[in-house]
Amino acid sequence: MKILSLLAAGGVFVGLAAEPGMVIDKPMAAPTWALLERELLRQSSLACDKFAKKFVDSRGYLLHTPRWGTLDGPDDAIETFYNWTLLHALGGSDTVLASYKKALEGHLLQYKELRTVKTKLAEHGAYHKEFITQSDWFHTGEGIRGFMFQGLSDPNDAVFRARMKRFAGLYMNEDPEAPNYDPVNRVIKSIWTGSKGPMLHRATTYDWVGDAVPGTFHLLHGKQGRKGMVSLTSVYDKMLAHCDEYLDSVGDHPLNLASTGLATNAYMLTGEKKYKDWVLGYVGAWKERTDANGGNIPTNIGLNGKAGGEYGGKWYKGTYGWNFTIFDGEIDQMAHRNTFDAGSWPGFGNAYLLSKGDAGFVATLRKQMANLYANKKVVNGRTMLPNGYGDPRGYKYSEKEEWYNWTPNLFLNRLTEIYLWSMDPKDRANLPAEGWLQFLDGKDPSFPERALRQDLQFVRANVEEMDADDTSADTRLADYLMGMNPAATDALTKLTLGSYLTGNIWTLHARVRYFDPVKRRSGLPEDVAALVEGFTADTVTVSLVNVNNVEAREVAVQAGAYGEHQFTSAMAGGKSVIVNAPVFYVKLAPGAGDRVVFSVKRYTNEPTLQQPWDRGGR
């Protein structure tokens, strides 16, 4: 037949063992989006190679001046490579993954050599047992993003597997040096945790800022920015003033929900039930307390397990809490720094994944958004939401507990995640008709090309900045090179996977993922382009194209990032194939392509990081 070559019985793939699949031999002139996609993968990979050659030495050390602290410390140094593992999993070159692994090993050694005087947190190095000694999960999470995605491409790496299990164990009391978790009250005991355990006293500004170091630097978090340089010692007091009010530490905080990414990955690597049980138990406790609090996520859970337990029941208090309105002495102005959603959405998303789509986890997040929207204001025709709650010292004369700090932040990223998890049309109605979602609705066909061209421009701009940069390692702090990272993954993630990534801590919630069954690696095979054109609760439509007019290509398409979904059938060219498997194989003839419509059952399989050929596949 012209479009599909199938066995009559069961739709088994011809010539490639007994897995469900199809051959597509319909000629297709490569669409512009397909050529742009392949070019973006190529150029991002080449740009990463160039970045690594210029800014990483032979040991894997990032060429900068290491310092302890959350303003420009260890988390920023390794965050420079935050999406390189994702780029590889999308189809980037093998050199990108190799460079990330080299940079990670170098980073751990480089910051193990660090010594501090003003704080004990890094007096013997920033890392202990290869994990940060103590920090908050806003910053720990920023630094660990690349590691969280390493398993997408590298699940059989023995060092990676051992680290993920050991790091997850830090929050399951498997290490006697790090009793971070109370299993009775189901709380992580402090906003400061790590391989040295929880901080059960007030922090100091030195814990947050570290020691001053001699030298003149581009201080990105100050007023000078990239274009100015300043002596660090001359602004050190200002840096300490930045953190004057960040000292409350005891008790659980929703940022800690981001730590569930460790156990989630450990479960998907090993299948050991203890990891899944811990995630569902810990997130379940947060769900119970939030539901009991009228749907508002508390920003302090006391050591007694009660909302607001460290503040006389005031659930909105705490560092990075709902009423964390402070005077930032570095910029000499008031600042609102409530981070109630930064860890809670990733944590609840992990529980949703491991629970095979328990709608209760999404319902709790939906209620939190409903509470904010119930208190919206319209100012000059513009919708404003409250971003704070409580009795903020210095912000108002009133001590009344109330919503405050109305801003144009409508939390559209969080509403998008809710919709993509639930696929409830009512959740879609809460979002504007624009951008990627508009394309998925079939109403903005030019979006893929625009998004890919924008990311190609991003690569070019960062390479130009890289080429023009004349700084030296002794004038760069850890955050300086982050702005030059040339890996562009946003458009590729949306368009090829049907996935939406936002925030600091990532688990990949996707409709599909791809593997190269010939080279046995993750990502789109060479010359293959894919476009997720739309999806519903039980379907996903993907266009697959081989831009090579000389050689055939093979691709394995997986239902979900971790095989958590199940394909039930696939249809192309009017022909349908029964699948009933999480992986579907496609052989693309030279210059061939077609649209494949998959019927899907979502969240029916245990998520796994095993690659298809390690699960009994071909």
Phi, psi and omega per residue, in radians:
M1 nan 2.782 -2.979
K2 -1.250 -0.763 -3.007
I3 -1.614 -0.796 -3.018
L4 -2.177 2.432 2.990
S5 -1.910 1.898 -3.020
L6 -2.328 2.645 2.904
L7 -1.293 2.525 -3.085
A8 -1.102 -0.648 -3.074
A9 -1.680 2.014 2.986
G10 1.432 -0.110 3.098
G11 1.134 0.690 -3.125
V12 -1.409 2.483 -3.061
F13 -1.120 2.226 -3.135
V14 -1.329 2.227 2.950
G15 1.429 -0.036 -3.110
L16 -2.262 0.856 3.115
A17 1.174 -3.063 -2.949
A18 -1.639 0.857 3.002
E19 -1.868 2.630 3.104
P20 -1.135 2.438 -3.139
G21 -3.110 -3.009 -3.130
M22 -2.707 2.779 2.988
V23 -1.885 2.238 3.069
I24 -1.910 2.063 3.120
D25 -2.205 0.391 3.084
K26 -1.319 2.084 3.128
P27 -1.051 2.392 3.109
M28 -2.534 2.082 3.003
A29 -1.100 2.258 -3.033
A30 -0.980 2.081 3.094
P31 -1.105 2.733 3.135
T32 -1.009 -0.719 -3.135
W33 -1.046 -0.632 -3.115
A34 -1.171 -0.753 3.113
L35 -1.153 -0.699 3.103
L36 -1.117 -0.684 -3.136
E37 -1.085 -0.846 -3.140
R38 -1.118 -0.660 -3.139
E39 -1.180 -0.650 3.124
L40 -1.149 -0.722 3.073
L41 -1.072 -0.732 -3.114
R42 -1.185 -0.857 -3.062
Q43 -1.220 -0.667 3.077
S44 -1.050 -0.732 -3.135
S45 -1.132 -0.797 3.129
L46 -1.101 -0.676 3.140
A47 -1.171 -0.649 3.079
C48 -1.121 -0.715 3.082
D49 -1.019 -0.739 -3.128
K50 -1.168 -0.732 3.117
F51 -1.062 -0.829 -3.105
A52 -1.091 -0.672 -3.138
K53 -1.140 -0.615 -3.071
K54 -1.484 -0.620 -2.929
F55 -2.034 0.039 3.107
V56 -2.185 2.265 -3.091
D57 -1.530 -3.067 -3.030
S58 -1.134 -0.381 3.116
R59 -1.502 -0.170 -3.016
G60 1.625 0.086 3.130
Y61 -1.302 2.342 3.008
L62 -1.282 2.310 -3.047
L63 -1.401 1.580 -3.129
H64 -2.816 -3.096 3.116
T65 -1.788 1.894 -3.089
P66 -1.221 2.491 3.088
R67 -2.565 2.639 2.981
W68 -1.455 2.616 3.026
G69 2.417 2.946 -3.133
T70 -1.692 -0.175 -3.137
L71 -1.444 -0.674 3.128
D72 -2.727 0.980 -3.022
G73 -1.982 -2.719 -2.997
P74 -1.033 -0.626 -3.123
D75 -1.100 -0.633 3.140
D76 -1.216 -0.634 -3.095
A77 -1.072 -0.858 -3.115
I78 -1.418 -0.359 3.054
E79 -1.130 -0.333 3.063
T80 -0.906 -0.535 -3.081
F81 -1.879 0.481 -2.903
Y82 -1.030 -0.521 -3.069
N83 -2.050 0.306 -3.133
W84 -1.244 -0.657 3.098
T85 -1.181 -0.612 3.076
L86 -1.159 -0.732 3.111
L87 -1.001 -0.763 3.106
H88 -1.093 -0.759 -3.115
A89 -1.144 -0.385 3.081
L90 -1.413 -0.360 -3.112
G91 2.301 0.166 3.065
G92 -1.143 2.965 -3.037
S93 -1.202 2.756 3.096
D94 -1.121 -0.440 3.131
T95 -1.148 -0.492 3.123
V96 -1.147 -0.797 3.101
L97 -1.122 -0.748 3.137
A98 -1.094 -0.701 3.134
S99 -1.159 -0.687 3.098
Y100 -1.075 -0.807 -3.097
K101 -1.117 -0.678 3.080
K102 -1.124 -0.764 -3.137
A103 -1.143 -0.640 3.119
L104 -1.148 -0.796 3.128
E105 -1.107 -0.731 3.103
G106 -1.122 -0.705 3.139
H107 -1.063 -0.794 -3.122
L108 -1.080 -0.671 3.101
L109 -1.263 -0.749 -3.091
Q110 -1.066 -0.756 -3.107
Y111 -1.525 -0.212 2.952
K112 -1.221 -0.479 3.139
E113 -1.370 -0.250 -3.095
L114 -1.129 2.546 3.066
R115 -2.376 2.424 3.100
T116 -2.111 2.717 3.091
V117 -1.942 -0.698 -3.042
K118 -1.332 -0.390 3.112
T119 -2.331 2.505 3.106
K120 -1.375 -0.193 -3.024
L121 -1.095 -0.480 3.132
A122 -2.293 0.501 -3.123
E123 -1.162 -0.394 3.070
H124 -2.113 0.438 3.137
G125 2.007 2.704 -3.112
A126 -1.332 -0.329 -3.101
Y127 -2.116 2.511 3.026
H128 -2.326 2.201 -3.049
K129 0.972 0.601 3.035
E130 1.222 0.246 3.100
F131 -2.229 2.608 -3.101
I132 -0.938 2.465 -3.063
T133 -1.136 -0.951 3.046
Q134 -2.719 2.317 3.013
S135 -2.857 3.046 3.067
D136 -1.580 2.720 -3.036
W137 -1.339 -0.126 2.943
F138 -1.120 -0.777 -3.087
H139 -1.556 -0.717 3.051
T140 -0.966 -0.750 -3.123
G141 -1.129 -0.656 3.104
E142 -1.050 -0.706 -3.077
G143 -1.365 -0.327 -3.000
I144 -1.800 0.082 -3.061
R145 -1.043 -0.829 3.139
G146 -1.061 -0.681 3.120
F147 -1.132 -0.687 -3.139
M148 -1.041 -0.516 -3.109
F149 -1.723 -0.003 -3.120
Q150 -1.073 -0.583 -3.109
G151 -1.155 -0.326 3.087
L152 -1.081 -0.583 -3.127
S153 -1.912 -0.384 -2.860
D154 -2.286 0.725 -2.995
P155 -1.174 -0.316 -3.092
N156 -1.695 0.026 3.096
D157 -1.184 2.074 -3.009
A158 -1.106 -0.673 -3.134
V159 -1.161 -0.782 3.120
F160 -1.054 -0.803 -3.107
R161 -1.094 -0.761 -3.131
A162 -1.117 -0.716 3.135
R163 -1.140 -0.811 -3.091
M164 -1.056 -0.741 3.122
K165 -1.152 -0.728 -3.132
R166 -1.177 -0.734 -3.141
F167 -1.153 -0.718 3.076
A168 -1.061 -0.669 -3.137
G169 -1.120 -0.393 3.087
L170 -1.090 -0.436 -3.125
Y171 -1.864 0.197 3.087
M172 -2.165 0.254 3.119
N173 1.030 0.591 3.065
E174 -1.514 -0.179 3.102
D175 -2.027 2.009 -3.101
P176 -1.086 -0.339 3.085
E177 -1.353 -0.202 -3.004
A178 -2.356 1.228 3.124
P179 -1.396 1.127 -3.038
N180 -1.262 -0.382 -2.947
Y181 -2.045 2.440 2.994
D182 -1.830 1.831 -3.075
P183 -1.259 -0.302 3.135
V184 -1.326 -0.922 -3.138
N185 -1.569 -0.062 3.109
R186 0.952 0.934 3.085
V187 -2.274 2.507 2.824
I188 -1.458 2.255 -2.761
K189 -1.327 -0.235 -3.037
S190 -2.700 2.797 2.993
I191 -1.292 -0.363 3.076
W192 -1.787 1.971 3.121
T193 -2.469 2.972 3.094
G194 2.813 -2.719 -3.061
S195 -1.265 -0.214 3.051
K196 -1.758 0.156 3.087
G197 1.587 -2.964 -3.079
P198 -1.512 2.615 3.013
M199 -1.549 1.982 -3.060
L200 -1.883 0.583 3.051
H201 -2.578 3.006 3.091
R202 -1.159 2.439 3.072
A203 -1.274 2.994 2.988
T204 -2.004 2.839 3.082
T205 -1.133 -0.457 3.101
Y206 -1.220 -0.557 3.058
D207 -1.036 -0.705 -3.116
W208 -1.344 -0.623 -2.943
V209 -1.836 -0.504 -3.094
G210 1.386 -2.898 -3.129
D211 -1.513 2.654 2.934
A212 -1.266 2.574 3.066
V213 -2.173 2.571 3.132
P214 -1.211 2.592 3.082
G215 2.297 2.987 3.128
T216 -2.059 2.261 -2.959
F217 -2.386 2.835 2.879
H218 -1.403 1.892 -3.070
L219 -1.682 1.636 -2.972
L220 -1.190 -0.494 -3.124
H221 -1.524 -0.012 3.078
G222 -1.725 -2.797 -3.069
K223 -1.534 -0.220 -3.069
Q224 -1.375 -0.713 -3.134
G225 1.227 -2.800 -3.040
R226 -1.212 -0.388 -3.004
K227 -1.595 -0.167 -3.105
G228 -2.152 2.714 3.102
M229 -2.165 2.610 -3.063
V230 -2.589 2.599 3.031
S231 -1.218 2.210 -3.098
L232 -1.099 -0.697 -3.128
T233 -1.108 -0.490 -3.119
S234 -1.293 -0.360 -3.128
V235 -2.034 0.170 -3.055
Y236 -1.063 -0.726 3.122
D237 -1.089 -0.623 3.084
K238 -1.150 -0.685 3.119
M239 -1.115 -0.708 3.074
L240 -1.108 -0.668 3.141
A241 -1.149 -0.450 3.066
H242 -0.973 -0.608 -2.995
C243 -1.914 0.282 -3.089
D244 -0.936 -0.601 -3.032
E245 -1.885 0.304 -3.109
Y246 -1.711 0.439 -2.851
L247 -1.644 -0.388 3.092
D248 -1.125 2.276 -2.983
S249 -2.297 -0.475 -2.955
V250 -1.362 2.450 3.111
G251 1.789 2.876 -3.084
D252 -1.420 2.715 -3.130
H253 -2.484 2.586 -3.140
P254 -1.050 -0.349 3.018
L255 -0.976 -0.579 -3.095
N256 -1.156 -0.316 3.083
L257 -1.075 -0.389 3.092
A258 -1.120 -0.443 3.133
S259 -1.095 -0.319 3.141
T260 -1.120 -0.297 3.070
G261 -1.055 -0.538 3.127
L262 -1.165 -0.922 -3.133
A263 -1.172 -0.587 3.092
T264 -1.073 -0.804 3.095
N265 -1.156 -0.689 3.123
A266 -1.076 -0.687 3.100
Y267 -1.128 -0.744 -3.102
M268 -1.264 -0.332 3.046
L269 -1.444 -0.648 -2.955
T270 -1.983 -0.461 -3.026
G271 1.316 0.136 -3.111
E272 -1.311 2.179 -2.992
K273 -1.084 -0.471 -3.068
K274 -1.047 -0.593 -3.124
Y275 -1.215 -0.792 3.110
K276 -1.085 -0.765 -3.132
D277 -1.066 -0.699 -3.129
W278 -1.145 -0.808 -3.140
V279 -1.035 -0.851 -3.088
L280 -1.177 -0.577 3.104
G281 -1.234 -0.758 -3.113
Y282 -1.234 -0.851 3.117
V283 -1.153 -0.596 3.096
G284 -1.053 -0.647 3.094
A285 -1.136 -0.739 3.082
W286 -1.089 -0.687 3.118
K287 -1.090 -0.793 -3.132
E288 -1.058 -0.787 -3.095
R289 -1.206 -0.651 3.117
T290 -1.174 -0.789 3.121
D291 -1.052 -0.703 -3.137
A292 -1.258 -0.288 -3.122
N293 -1.702 0.477 3.121
G294 1.273 0.278 -3.141
G295 1.595 0.023 3.087
N296 -1.637 2.203 -3.105
I297 -1.232 2.044 3.127
P298 -1.142 2.575 3.081
T299 -1.878 0.228 2.914
N300 -2.658 2.215 2.968
I301 -2.035 2.148 -3.100
G302 -1.224 2.922 3.083
L303 -1.085 -0.291 3.071
N304 -1.464 0.016 3.117
G305 1.472 0.108 -3.074
K306 -1.777 2.512 3.078
A307 -1.061 2.249 -3.104
G308 1.225 0.353 -3.026
G309 -1.071 -0.404 3.108
E310 -1.641 0.019 -3.065
Y311 -2.375 0.632 3.086
G312 1.098 0.544 3.109
G313 1.579 -0.010 3.127
K314 -1.391 1.688 -2.979
W315 -1.177 -0.289 -3.016
Y316 -1.644 -0.014 -3.056
K317 -1.551 3.093 3.088
G318 1.940 2.757 3.038
T319 -1.003 2.311 -3.063
Y320 1.107 0.438 -3.104
G321 -1.554 -3.113 -3.124
W322 -1.014 -0.595 -3.130
N323 -1.919 0.554 3.129
F324 -1.415 1.209 3.031
T325 -1.778 1.999 -2.957
I326 -2.260 2.897 2.980
F327 -1.666 2.032 3.125
D328 -1.539 1.844 -3.073
G329 -1.236 -0.207 3.114
E330 -1.379 -0.631 3.140
I331 -1.869 0.000 3.056
D332 1.020 0.835 3.070
Q333 -2.781 2.859 3.083
M334 -1.214 2.605 3.141
A335 -2.507 2.494 3.109
H336 -1.869 2.084 -3.037
R337 -2.336 1.002 3.052
N338 -1.446 2.201 -3.112
T339 -2.128 0.696 -3.058
F340 -1.032 -0.458 -3.037
D341 -1.724 -0.254 -2.968
A342 -1.115 -0.598 3.088
G343 -1.836 -0.459 -3.036
S344 -1.203 -0.738 3.127
W345 -1.123 -0.844 3.055
P346 -1.039 -0.722 -3.118
G347 -1.145 -0.819 3.109
F348 -1.144 -0.594 3.073
G349 -1.116 -0.673 3.074
N350 -1.104 -0.736 3.109
A351 -1.135 -0.672 3.098
Y352 -1.062 -0.733 3.117
L353 -1.127 -0.866 -3.060
L354 -1.278 -0.424 3.132
S355 -1.510 0.100 -3.075
K356 1.028 0.789 2.981
G357 1.444 0.663 3.058
D358 -1.127 1.939 -3.034
A359 -1.116 -0.315 -3.133
G360 -1.084 -0.576 -3.140
F361 -1.175 -0.702 3.097
V362 -1.221 -0.631 -3.125
A363 -1.065 -0.652 3.119
T364 -1.139 -0.761 3.103
L365 -1.137 -0.688 3.133
R366 -1.086 -0.692 3.124
K367 -1.125 -0.684 3.105
Q368 -1.066 -0.755 3.112
M369 -1.141 -0.690 3.125
A370 -1.071 -0.655 3.115
N371 -1.099 -0.709 3.114
L372 -1.169 -0.786 -3.110
Y373 -1.207 -0.446 3.081
A374 -1.180 -0.309 -3.133
N375 -1.972 0.397 -3.129
K376 -1.216 2.800 3.008
K377 -2.267 2.645 3.029
V378 -1.939 2.007 -3.087
V379 -2.058 2.040 -3.113
N380 0.921 0.706 3.105
G381 1.405 0.079 -3.074
R382 -1.983 2.262 3.133
T383 -1.301 2.302 3.138
M384 -2.214 2.411 3.109
L385 -1.972 2.595 3.027
P386 -1.246 2.389 3.100
N387 -1.982 0.120 3.108
G388 -2.523 2.793 3.073
Y389 -2.614 2.488 3.019
G390 2.247 -2.554 -3.085
D391 -2.212 1.245 -2.987
P392 -1.152 2.078 3.108
R393 -1.116 2.272 3.074
G394 1.464 -0.168 -3.126
Y395 -1.618 -0.663 3.108
K396 -2.352 2.782 3.028
Y397 -1.327 -0.496 -3.111
S398 -1.317 2.497 3.026
E399 -1.734 0.219 -3.128
K400 -1.173 2.392 3.075
E401 -1.385 2.048 -3.055
E402 -2.811 2.928 3.024
W403 -1.277 2.547 3.114
Y404 -2.717 -3.132 3.113
N405 1.023 1.105 3.069
W406 -1.287 2.277 -3.132
T407 -2.412 2.957 3.086
P408 -1.322 0.011 3.106
N409 -1.201 1.869 -3.097
L410 -1.711 0.158 3.113
F411 0.922 0.740 -3.132
L412 -1.137 -0.522 3.080
N413 -1.096 -0.727 -3.124
R414 -1.257 -0.635 3.073
L415 -1.142 -0.629 3.099
T416 -1.121 -0.753 3.117
E417 -1.089 -0.758 3.110
I418 -0.984 -0.821 -3.121
Y419 -1.112 -0.797 -3.086
L420 -1.163 -0.505 3.053
W421 -1.340 -0.766 -3.045
S422 -1.455 -0.620 -2.991
M423 0.983 0.553 3.102
D424 -1.531 2.161 3.133
P425 -0.969 -0.502 3.110
K426 -1.153 -0.591 3.074
D427 -1.244 -0.617 3.089
R428 -1.110 -0.597 -3.109
A429 -1.144 -0.295 3.131
N430 -1.439 -0.073 -3.035
L431 -1.962 2.598 -3.141
P432 -1.219 2.718 3.106
A433 -1.532 1.448 -3.104
E434 -2.781 2.819 3.006
G435 1.105 -2.482 -3.036
W436 -1.043 -0.775 -3.128
L437 -1.118 -0.623 3.077
Q438 -1.105 -0.704 3.066
F439 -1.072 -0.786 3.132
L440 -1.090 -0.492 3.081
D441 -1.371 -0.015 3.121
G442 1.425 0.360 -3.000
K443 -2.070 0.060 3.130
D444 -2.539 1.273 -3.038
P445 -1.136 -0.306 -3.129
S446 -1.481 -0.098 -3.056
F447 -1.004 -0.830 -3.091
P448 -0.969 -0.803 -3.132
E449 -1.115 -0.737 3.132
R450 -1.064 -0.810 -3.081
A451 -1.145 -0.714 -3.131
L452 -1.204 -0.708 3.095
R453 -1.134 -0.644 3.113
Q454 -1.110 -0.728 3.125
D455 -1.247 -0.564 3.031
L456 -1.114 -0.675 3.082
Q457 -1.145 -0.641 3.078
F458 -1.038 -0.795 3.123
V459 -1.053 -0.842 -3.111
R460 -1.069 -0.765 -3.116
A461 -1.100 -0.703 -3.117
N462 -1.253 -0.602 3.070
V463 -1.170 -0.705 3.092
E464 -1.068 -0.730 3.109
E465 -1.151 -0.686 3.100
M466 -1.051 -0.799 -3.133
D467 -1.124 -0.636 -3.074
A468 -1.438 -0.271 -3.044
D469 -1.190 2.219 -3.135
D470 -2.076 0.346 3.095
T471 -1.309 2.910 3.079
S472 -2.129 2.889 -3.056
A473 -0.999 -0.569 -3.090
D474 -1.387 0.008 3.059
T475 -2.039 0.070 -3.138
R476 -1.914 2.314 2.929
L477 -1.672 3.127 -2.938
A478 -1.108 -0.484 -3.063
D479 -1.551 -0.108 -3.004
Y480 -1.157 -0.719 -3.036
L481 -1.452 -0.191 3.133
M482 -0.992 -0.660 -3.093
G483 -1.246 -0.148 3.116
M484 -1.833 -0.061 3.125
N485 -0.941 2.062 -3.019
P486 -1.640 0.062 -3.124
A487 -1.264 2.073 -3.126
A488 -1.890 1.986 -3.052
T489 -2.180 -0.126 -3.019
D490 -1.126 -0.951 -3.104
A491 -1.127 -0.723 -3.136
L492 -1.095 -0.675 -3.130
T493 -1.153 -0.796 3.120
K494 -1.128 -0.873 -2.933
L495 -1.370 -0.645 -3.096
T496 -1.567 -0.576 -3.048
L497 -1.813 -0.326 -2.985
G498 1.171 0.729 -3.050
S499 -2.159 2.620 -3.122
Y500 -2.225 2.090 -3.098
L501 -2.055 2.268 3.104
T502 -2.624 2.812 3.105
G503 1.486 -2.965 -2.987
N504 -1.693 -0.491 -3.056
I505 -2.014 2.230 -2.970
W506 -2.025 2.320 2.706
T507 -2.140 2.430 -3.004
L508 -1.495 1.801 3.014
H509 -1.632 1.900 -3.010
A510 -2.396 2.760 3.065
R511 -1.408 -0.674 -3.126
V512 -2.509 2.833 2.968
R513 -2.544 2.788 -2.987
Y514 -2.156 2.667 3.102
F515 -2.423 2.672 3.048
D516 -1.719 1.815 -3.070
P517 -1.299 -0.238 3.112
V518 -1.457 -0.906 3.130
K519 -1.467 -0.148 3.140
R520 0.954 1.061 3.079
R521 -2.560 2.846 3.110
S522 -1.306 2.737 3.017
G523 1.803 2.910 3.073
L524 -1.083 2.290 3.075
P525 -1.105 2.826 3.096
E526 -0.907 2.335 3.076
D527 1.325 -0.056 -3.137
V528 -1.681 2.323 3.046
A529 -2.120 2.613 -3.096
A530 -2.429 2.529 3.110
L531 -2.419 2.018 3.012
V532 -1.359 1.915 -3.026
E533 -1.581 -0.288 3.132
G534 3.036 2.811 3.055
F535 -2.747 2.737 3.042
T536 -2.205 -2.951 3.122
A537 -1.122 -0.431 -3.063
D538 -2.355 0.305 3.041
T539 -2.497 2.772 2.952
V540 -2.565 2.320 -3.118
T541 -1.911 2.164 -3.067
V542 -2.250 2.261 2.967
S543 -1.645 2.260 3.127
L544 -2.066 2.346 -3.060
V545 -2.400 2.389 2.955
N546 -1.781 1.903 -3.092
V547 -1.394 -0.073 3.108
N548 -1.522 2.103 -3.108
N549 -1.573 0.081 -3.084
V550 -1.993 -0.701 -3.029
E551 -2.114 2.556 3.056
A552 -1.304 2.779 3.096
R553 -2.376 2.637 3.094
E554 -2.102 2.487 3.128
V555 -2.459 2.441 3.012
A556 -1.779 2.205 3.138
V557 -1.856 2.194 -3.116
Q558 -1.872 2.487 3.097
A559 -1.455 1.787 -3.109
G560 1.616 2.760 -3.134
A561 -1.094 -0.547 -3.043
Y562 -2.158 0.406 -3.126
G563 1.171 0.397 -3.083
E564 -1.306 -0.331 3.107
H565 -1.746 3.040 -3.118
Q566 -2.364 2.149 2.986
F567 -1.297 2.296 3.041
T568 -1.761 -0.563 3.082
S569 -2.736 2.863 3.075
A570 -2.406 2.433 -3.115
M571 -2.337 2.328 3.049
A572 -2.620 2.499 3.109
G573 1.005 0.515 3.126
G574 1.406 -0.006 3.139
K575 -1.894 2.404 -3.094
S576 -1.981 2.501 3.126
V577 -2.135 2.278 3.008
I578 -1.322 2.292 -3.058
V579 -1.979 -1.188 -3.106
N580 0.905 0.877 -3.141
A581 -2.756 2.778 3.109
P582 -1.448 -0.158 -3.100
V583 -2.278 2.414 -3.111
F584 -2.302 2.279 -3.074
Y585 -1.749 2.400 3.129
V586 -2.265 2.291 2.990
K587 -1.870 2.169 -3.117
L588 -1.831 2.081 3.081
A589 -1.134 2.844 3.106
P590 -0.954 2.264 3.100
G591 1.129 0.421 -3.073
A592 -1.855 2.759 3.073
G593 -2.990 2.807 3.101
D594 -2.939 2.912 3.080
R595 -1.628 2.242 3.126
V596 -1.992 2.219 3.103
V597 -1.847 2.002 3.126
F598 -1.695 2.374 2.873
S599 -1.579 2.396 -2.945
V600 -2.364 2.464 2.872
K601 -1.863 2.065 -3.056
R602 -1.479 2.552 3.032
Y603 0.937 0.861 3.090
T604 -1.884 -0.270 -3.107
N605 -1.972 2.682 2.995
E606 -1.179 2.229 -3.140
P607 -1.160 2.499 -3.108
T608 -2.539 2.633 3.018
L609 -1.669 -0.031 3.071
Q610 -1.054 2.441 3.081
Q611 -1.453 2.777 -2.968
P612 -0.921 -0.723 -3.084
W613 -1.293 -0.180 3.076
D614 -1.672 0.034 -3.132
R615 -1.921 0.354 -3.116
G616 1.621 0.065 3.066
G617 -1.363 -2.976 -3.033
R618 -1.312 nan nan
